[in-house]
Amino acid sequence: MSSHEMVARHVTAALDEASARSISRDVVARCLLSEAIRIFREQRSIDDIAAELTAAADNLDDDAPLAFIRP
């Protein structure tokens, strides 16, 4: 099992539990993002975390070419 598969399994379980408690998926996503940032801060600089989040935001559109690829 890959690390992505392991985390995805836990996210699915969290979403299932949240649904049973009438907690929205959006709230779960914000909590997961907060936890990811907390984990990043254990070993990464704030500038590095900001760059990571910016890169993710810049590549949200699946139909657009990746922002870091030059024509």
N, C-alpha and C positions, 0 to 999 in steps of 0.2 A: 504494500500500500504506500503510495506516495504521500509526501507531507501535505500536498494540496488536497488529496482525497481524505486524509485524516481530519484536516480542519473542516472541510466541507461536510463531513459526517457530523461533526459537533455543531456546526452552524445549523444544519437541518434539524438536529435535536433541539437546539435553542429556539428555533422558529416554531417547531411543533409545540413546545412547552409554552411559549409566549402566546400562541394562538389559543391554547386551552385556557389561558389566564386573561384572554381578551387584551393582550398587549400587541400593539401594531408592529408590523414588520419594520416600519420606519424607525420606531423607537429602538428595536433590536439592532438595526443597522447602525444607528448613532452610538449605541452602547459598544458595539463591536469596534467601531472606528476609534472610540475613546480608549478602549483596551489596547488596540494595536498601537496607538500613539504612546500609551503608557509603557508598553514593552519596548518600542523604539527608543524611548528616552533613557532606558536602562543602559544603552551602549552607544547611542548615536547622538550627534550634535543636533541642535535645533535647526540649523541651516540644512543639514543633511536630511532631516525629517521633512522639512518644508519642500526641499527639492523632490523627494520621493512622492509627496502628496501632489505637488504641482505636475509632475510627470504623469501620475495617474489621472488627474483631472484633464490634462491636455489630450489624453488618449481615450476619453469616454465614448466618443462616437465610433462605433464599429465600422461605419461606412466610409470614414475619412482615413486617409493615409496616416500612418504614425507620425507624430509631430517631429520626431528626431531624424526622420529619413529625408534626405535632401533629394530634389528632383534630378 
